[in-house]
Structure formats: C-alpha cells, structure tokens
Amino acid sequence: GLALLPESPPDAGRPSAILLSIHTNDETLAWADVLTSASREAGWRLEPAVSRAPSDVHPLGRAARLADGLDRRPDFALLLDVCRAEVGDVLPPAVPALTWLSHQSHIDQTIAARLGPSDRVLATDSLVADRLTQAGVGPDRIMVRPIPCLLGDDDPPPDWADRPIDVAIIADLSPLDPASYGLDLPTLAKVWQAAIDLIRRSIDRFTDADVDAMVSQAESHVAMKIDSPEVRGEFVRTLAGPVAATLIWQDLSQRLSGHEVKLTHRGMGWPADPGAAGLAGVPGLRQRDQLYRLAKCVLFAHPRGVAPPDLLLAANAGAAVAWRAHPRDHQPGGAATLLEPGRESIVFSSHSSLPARLKRLLSSPETWRNQVHQAADRCRRDHSAAAALAAIQAVATSCAAARPS
C-alpha cells in the first residue's frame, strides 16, 4: 500500500498526488476525470482511485491501484466529497489531504473529527463553507473553490441558427404535500398549507430567508404552534428547499409559457414536452450538455442561491445563462462571481421582469452571441480544471509543509 512506498522530497514543478472519491454519480466521475486529465497535461504525477466498478470500492482494490501507479509516497491527496476517515484504509496519516466538499457532502457535527488534524478544506461555495464553520471546522482551514467546468470544449458550440430551443429548464419538481416529507400530523398540515399560500403570494422576489417569518405568520393565521424546535426546523428547511424550488419553477414556467417562447422542460413532475421521455427525471450529465447545445438560453433558479455546476456547463456549451437573483450571488462561489451579470449572463431580480428580459435577448442574435462568447471565454480562463489545479497546488504546498515527520 501507500504506507510502504518510499518518501522523497516534494518536486514543486511536478507534484505527486492521489485523487480519491467513493461517489459513483456522473457529476463526481466527471469532476475526477477533468482534474486527472488537466493534471497530466500540467505534468503532475496524479493517480486517481475513483469508484466506477464494484471492485473499486474494496479497500484492497483501491490500495493496490494507487500503489501500482506511484514509485514514491505522494506529496498530498485530493479527496472529492469524502473525508480522511472514510478512506483511512488506503490513506496513511503521513500523507496530507486536501478535501474538496460540495453540497452532496455529509456535513454535520462529526465533520471536524472526520478530517485529518492538519487537512485543508475546499468548499464549493459560501454555503458549504458556512456549514463547515458551524460544524466546528476552523475558518482558517477553509478556502472556497467552485467545481470547475465538468466537460471539455473539444467540439465548438452550435451557433444561433442551430439551437431550436429558446429556453431550457432542467429541474425535478418535488411534492408539495407535507405527508411526502413525513410531516403528516393534522396540525402541521394546516400550518404547512398556510405557509405555502404565503410563499405563492410573494413568489416574485421570494428567498429562503423569508420562510421562518412566514411559518410564524402561518402559525398565527391558523392559531396553531409547532412546539418542537426539531420539527419546526425540519419544517422550515423543507419549505425553504425542495418545496420553494418547485413553487419557483412552476411560477417561472407559467410566466414564460404565454410569451411565444419555445420552452423545453426536463425533469420529474413536468408535463411531457413533445419528444421527451414522459416522467423521466433530470437526465445525465452528457445528456444535459447535449440539451444545452440545443438551447439559446438556460434558466437557473435556487431558493437558497446555490449556483450549480450546470451553470458553467451551460455557458461552456454556448448557451446564454439566466439566473434568478439571490443575496448570496456575490458571496464566494455565488453565481455573480462565476459569470458577470449583464456581460456574461442575465440576472433577473423578479419573476415579472423575466419575460421582457428574455424577449430582448432572443430578438437579437448579435446581443446573444456577444454574451455567450464572453461567458465561454470566462469558463476557459477562470473555471477550467487547469485553473482549479493552479489554486489546488498553492494550497497543497502548505499541506505538504504540514506533513507529520
């Protein structure tokens, strides 16, 4: 295993590293693949151990794969959405780790113990960073670094005339009834419905920060109070997350449907578009990329202001990106830090303003081309895997310096 490999001084020009991940979804696999490819182009000696087959998750299989690919102990390990404690079977304590965590990571009060004492952490945005600090990870150990663009740009994106879709929405819609979330007491159902009515009435500029006050208002309206802090917390989180997202998407789609916009939906819960696969959920990464290459514009919205990796995927595919404004947009990893509003993307602060904004964009091929070219250039310059590696190497240098003797 790695512990048996000889040590040698780090080579700053050609670092030796391992990449570990135990997730098998296509986003994580693409994340690992683009980093591995870019590292080899940069001259790194990087050996990946990623779960692609049943044998890959076995400790001995992972250890053998890593040891076979290296002639000395690595300078550091790059862990994607996994902590040292979960890969301790193959990662010796003497190898420092850089742990890159996204919204799919399990972050709770055990996270500090699951990280190594000197391991550094990359958070994909300020929300993940905040969750880490709230769970006891020192802020001096955390750096925000968004996930890079997950697919390369080998094929030039289609131009305006070859994009038959005006606007694409890719999102799964969630249930709106409380029983689907285990909140099926009659008292909760009444408060729930009152809160949903309040969200719907303010959906034009709603954000997750509004939910707690809305639940209090709903409790007063039905003269019932949720006594358990734990139940109330789950109630608020569910309304502010999947339920609010569904209400937002439904309202945006309805507002666009009457404006002669060729709108395509993909994801669970939407009425089937002509030629779509009925009730299929959000398609895989490469299928989404193909859809983005057919769309002139892709719409993004999130009640908590999360900028998903697909925002860069769509921009890299040559589609114009439009997103729903949120106070977190200018925080590290927020949408406005990824693509500049007005120049590289469209940002709309209210649902009522969106149809006119999109009609202006879709009425001018030259305006559209200018925006998508600026955004694609930004992706290549700042959001490529090569750009991410440069940041990683700077942090990894301090990791290697902290290696236990």
C-alpha positions in Angstrom: 0.0 0.0 0.0 0.9 3.7 0.1 2.5 3.4 3.5 5.2 1.1 2.1 6.2 3.5 -0.7 9.5 5.3 -0.1 9.5 9.1 0.7 11.3 11.6 -1.3 11.4 15.5 -1.2 8.4 17.1 -3.0 9.0 18.3 -6.5 7.4 21.7 -6.8 7.4 21.6 -10.6 5.9 18.1 -10.8 3.9 17.3 -7.7 2.9 13.7 -6.9 -0.7 13.2 -5.7 -3.5 10.8 -5.4 -7.2 11.6 -6.1 -9.8 9.7 -4.1 -13.6 9.6 -4.4 -16.2 7.0 -3.4 -19.2 8.5 -5.2 -20.5 7.0 -8.5 -22.8 9.7 -9.8 -21.7 11.1 -13.2 -21.0 14.6 -11.9 -18.4 13.3 -9.4 -16.9 11.0 -12.0 -16.6 13.9 -14.5 -15.1 16.1 -11.7 -12.4 13.5 -11.1 -11.8 13.0 -14.9 -11.3 16.6 -15.8 -8.9 17.1 -12.9 -7.0 13.9 -13.8 -6.7 15.0 -17.4 -5.6 18.5 -16.6 -3.1 17.3 -14.0 -1.4 15.1 -16.6 -1.3 17.9 -19.1 0.3 20.1 -16.4 3.0 17.4 -15.7 1.6 16.2 -12.4 2.1 12.6 -11.3 -1.5 12.1 -10.2 -3.0 8.7 -9.6 -6.8 8.5 -9.3 -8.8 5.9 -7.4 -12.4 6.5 -8.3 -15.4 4.1 -7.8 -16.5 3.0 -11.2 -17.0 -0.7 -10.6 -17.8 -2.9 -7.6 -14.2 -3.9 -7.1 -13.2 -0.2 -6.9 -14.8 0.4 -3.5 -13.0 -2.5 -1.9 -10.1 -1.2 0.3 -7.5 -3.7 -1.1 -8.5 -2.9 -4.6 -8.2 0.8 -4.1 -4.8 0.5 -2.3 -3.4 -1.8 -5.0 -4.5 0.6 -7.8 -2.8 3.5 -6.1 0.4 1.7 -5.1 0.8 0.3 -8.6 0.8 3.8 -10.1 3.3 5.5 -7.9 7.0 5.0 -7.2 7.1 7.1 -4.1 4.7 8.3 -1.4 2.5 11.1 -2.8 3.0 14.7 -1.7 -0.7 15.0 -0.9 -4.1 13.5 -1.5 -7.1 15.3 -3.1 -10.3 14.0 -1.7 -13.6 14.7 -3.6 -16.6 14.8 -1.3 -15.1 12.3 1.0 -13.1 12.8 4.3 -10.0 11.1 5.5 -11.9 9.0 8.0 -13.8 7.3 5.1 -10.7 6.5 3.2 -8.3 5.8 6.1 -7.9 2.2 4.8 -5.8 3.5 1.9 -4.6 6.9 3.0 -1.7 6.8 5.5 -1.7 9.5 8.3 1.6 10.8 6.9 0.1 11.9 3.6 -1.6 15.3 4.0 -5.0 15.7 2.4 -6.9 18.5 0.6 -10.6 17.8 1.0 -12.9 19.3 -1.6 -16.6 19.3 -0.4 -19.8 20.2 -2.3 -23.4 20.2 -1.4 -23.6 16.4 -1.7 -21.2 16.0 1.2 -22.5 14.8 4.6 -21.6 17.8 6.8 -22.6 17.5 10.5 -21.0 17.8 13.9 -18.7 14.9 13.2 -17.0 16.6 10.2 -14.1 18.1 12.2 -13.2 14.6 13.6 -13.5 13.0 10.1 -11.0 15.4 8.7 -7.3 15.0 9.5 -6.0 17.4 12.1 -3.9 19.4 9.5 -6.0 18.7 6.4 -7.2 21.8 4.5 -10.7 22.0 3.0 -12.0 23.5 -0.2 -15.7 24.4 -0.1 -17.6 24.8 -3.4 -19.4 27.9 -2.2 -20.0 30.1 0.9 -23.0 28.0 1.9 -20.8 24.9 2.2 -18.1 27.0 4.0 -20.7 28.3 6.5 -21.9 24.8 7.2 -18.3 23.7 7.9 -17.6 26.5 10.3 -20.9 25.9 12.1 -19.9 22.3 12.5 -16.6 23.2 14.1 -14.1 23.4 11.3 -11.8 26.4 11.8 -12.3 29.1 9.1 -8.6 29.4 8.6 -8.6 25.8 7.2 -11.3 26.6 4.6 -11.0 28.1 1.1 -13.9 28.5 -1.4 -13.2 27.0 -4.8 -16.2 26.2 -7.1 -16.3 22.9 -9.1 -14.7 23.5 -12.5 -16.5 23.1 -15.7 -17.2 19.4 -15.9 -16.8 18.8 -19.6 -14.2 19.9 -22.1 -14.8 22.0 -25.2 -13.5 19.8 -27.9 -16.5 20.5 -30.2 -17.3 24.1 -31.0 -20.8 25.1 -29.7 -23.6 25.4 -32.3 -24.5 29.0 -33.4 -27.8 30.7 -33.0 -29.5 29.1 -36.1 -28.7 25.6 -34.9 -30.4 26.0 -31.5 -34.1 25.2 -31.9 -34.9 25.6 -28.2 -35.4 29.2 -26.9 -35.3 28.5 -23.2 -34.5 25.2 -21.3 -35.4 24.4 -17.8 -33.8 21.3 -16.3 -35.1 20.5 -12.8 -37.0 17.9 -10.9 -40.2 19.1 -9.2 -40.8 17.9 -5.7 -44.1 17.1 -3.9 -46.0 19.9 -2.3 -47.9 17.9 0.4 -46.4 17.6 3.9 -47.0 13.8 4.1 -44.3 13.3 1.5 -41.8 14.7 3.9 -43.1 12.8 7.0 -44.9 15.9 8.3 -48.4 14.4 8.3 -49.9 15.5 11.6 -53.2 17.5 11.1 -51.7 20.4 13.0 -48.7 20.5 10.7 -50.8 20.2 7.6 -52.8 23.3 8.4 -49.6 25.4 9.1 -48.0 23.9 6.0 -50.8 24.9 3.7 -51.0 28.4 5.1 -47.2 28.8 4.7 -47.3 27.6 1.1 -50.1 30.1 0.4 -47.8 32.9 1.8 -44.9 31.7 -0.4 -47.0 31.7 -3.5 -48.2 35.2 -2.8 -44.7 36.5 -2.5 -43.0 34.2 -5.1 -41.9 37.1 -7.3 -39.0 38.0 -5.1 -39.1 35.2 -2.5 -35.9 33.8 -1.0 -35.2 31.2 1.7 -34.6 33.9 4.3 -38.4 34.7 4.2 -39.5 31.2 5.3 -39.1 31.4 9.1 -41.2 34.5 9.4 -43.8 33.0 7.0 -44.1 29.9 9.2 -44.6 32.2 12.2 -47.3 34.1 10.3 -48.9 30.8 9.2 -49.0 29.6 12.8 -50.7 32.8 13.9 -53.2 32.5 11.0 -54.4 29.0 11.9 -53.9 29.6 15.7 -51.6 26.5 16.0 -48.0 26.4 17.0 -45.3 23.9 16.2 -43.9 23.2 19.7 -40.9 21.0 18.9 -37.9 23.0 17.8 -36.6 20.0 15.8 -39.8 19.5 14.0 -40.1 23.2 13.3 -36.6 23.3 12.0 -37.2 20.4 9.6 -40.5 22.1 8.6 -38.7 25.4 7.7 -35.8 23.6 5.9 -38.2 21.6 3.7 -40.3 24.6 2.8 -37.2 26.7 2.1 -35.6 23.9 0.0 -37.4 21.5 -2.3 -40.9 23.0 -1.8 -39.9 26.6 -2.5 -37.8 25.4 -5.5 -40.9 23.7 -7.0 -43.1 26.7 -6.5 -40.5 29.0 -8.1 -40.1 26.8 -11.1 -43.8 26.4 -11.6 -44.3 30.2 -11.5 -41.4 30.9 -13.9 -42.6 28.4 -16.4 -46.2 29.7 -16.3 -45.0 33.3 -16.8 -42.9 32.3 -19.9 -45.5 30.0 -21.4 -47.7 32.9 -22.7 -44.9 34.9 -24.4 -44.2 32.9 -27.6 -41.1 31.4 -26.1 -40.1 27.9 -27.2 -39.7 26.4 -23.7 -38.4 22.9 -23.0 -38.6 21.2 -19.6 -36.7 18.2 -18.5 -37.1 16.6 -15.1 -39.6 14.8 -12.9 -43.0 16.4 -12.4 -43.3 18.5 -15.6 -45.9 17.8 -18.3 -44.2 15.9 -21.1 -42.7 18.0 -23.9 -43.2 16.7 -27.4 -40.4 14.1 -27.9 -39.5 14.0 -24.2 -39.4 10.8 -22.1 -42.5 11.4 -20.1 -41.9 11.3 -16.4 -38.1 10.7 -16.6 -36.0 12.6 -14.0 -33.2 15.1 -14.8 -31.1 13.5 -17.5 -27.4 12.5 -17.0 -24.5 15.0 -17.4 -23.7 14.4 -21.1 -27.4 14.4 -22.0 -27.8 17.7 -20.3 -24.8 19.1 -22.1 -26.4 18.0 -25.4 -29.6 19.8 -24.4 -27.7 22.9 -23.5 -26.1 22.9 -27.0 -29.7 23.0 -28.5 -30.9 25.9 -26.3 -30.3 29.6 -26.9 -30.8 30.2 -23.1 -30.8 28.0 -20.0 -32.7 29.2 -16.9 -31.3 28.7 -13.3 -33.1 29.4 -10.0 -32.5 28.2 -6.5 -34.3 29.4 -3.3 -31.0 29.3 -1.3 -28.9 30.9 -4.0 -26.8 27.8 -4.9 -25.1 28.1 -8.2 -25.0 24.5 -9.6 -22.1 23.2 -11.7 -24.5 23.1 -14.6 -24.4 26.9 -14.7 -20.8 26.6 -16.1 -21.7 23.5 -18.1 -24.4 25.5 -20.0 -22.1 28.5 -20.5 -19.4 26.3 -21.8 -21.9 24.7 -24.2 -22.6 28.1 -25.7 -26.0 28.8 -24.2 -26.9 32.1 -22.6 -27.3 31.7 -18.9 -30.1 33.4 -17.0 -30.4 33.1 -13.2 -32.8 34.2 -10.5 -31.1 36.8 -8.2 -30.3 35.9 -4.6 -28.5 37.9 -1.8 -25.8 35.2 -1.9 -24.9 35.8 -5.5 -21.9 37.9 -4.7 -20.6 35.7 -1.9 -17.6 33.4 -2.8 -18.8 30.7 -5.2 -22.1 32.6 -5.9 -23.4 33.0 -9.4 -22.3 36.6 -9.8 -18.7 35.5 -9.0 -18.8 32.8 -11.7 -20.3 34.9 -14.6 -20.5 38.6 -14.6 -24.2 39.9 -14.6 -25.1 41.8 -17.7 -21.9 41.0 -19.6 -21.6 37.2 -19.3 -25.1 36.3 -18.1 -28.6 37.6 -17.4 -29.8 38.1 -13.8 -33.4 38.8 -13.0 -34.5 40.1 -9.6 -38.2 39.4 -10.0 -40.2 36.8 -11.9 -42.3 39.5 -13.5 -39.2 41.0 -15.2 -38.0 37.8 -16.8 -40.2 37.6 -19.9 -39.2 41.0 -21.1 -35.5 40.3 -20.4 -35.6 37.1 -22.4 -37.5 38.6 -25.3 -34.9 41.3 -25.7 -32.1 38.6 -25.7 -34.0 36.3 -28.1 -34.8 39.2 -30.5 -31.1 40.0 -31.2 -28.7 37.2 -32.3 -25.8 39.6 -32.0 -26.6 40.5 -28.4 -26.9 36.8 -27.7 -23.6 36.0 -29.4 -21.8 38.7 -27.5 -23.0 37.3 -24.2 -22.3 33.6 -24.9 -18.9 34.3 -26.3 -17.9 36.4 -23.2 -19.2 33.6 -20.9 -17.4 30.8 -22.8 -14.2 32.8 -22.6 -14.7 33.2 -18.9 -15.2 29.5 -18.5 -12.0 28.7 -20.3 -10.0 31.3 -18.4 -11.2 31.0 -14.9 -13.3 27.9 -14.5 -11.3 25.2 -16.3 -9.8 22.3 -14.5 -6.3 23.7 -15.2 -7.3 26.9 -13.3 -8.5 24.9 -10.4 -5.3 22.9 -10.3 -3.3 26.1 -10.0 -5.3 27.0 -6.9 -5.0 23.5 -5.6 -1.2 23.4 -6.0 -0.9 26.6 -3.9 -2.9 25.1 -1.1 -1.2 21.7 -1.4 2.2 23.3 -0.9 1.1 24.3 2.6 -0.4 20.8 3.1 2.9 19.2 2.2 4.8 21.5 4.6 2.5 20.4 7.4 3.2 16.7 6.8 4.0 14.9 10.1 7.6 13.9 10.4 
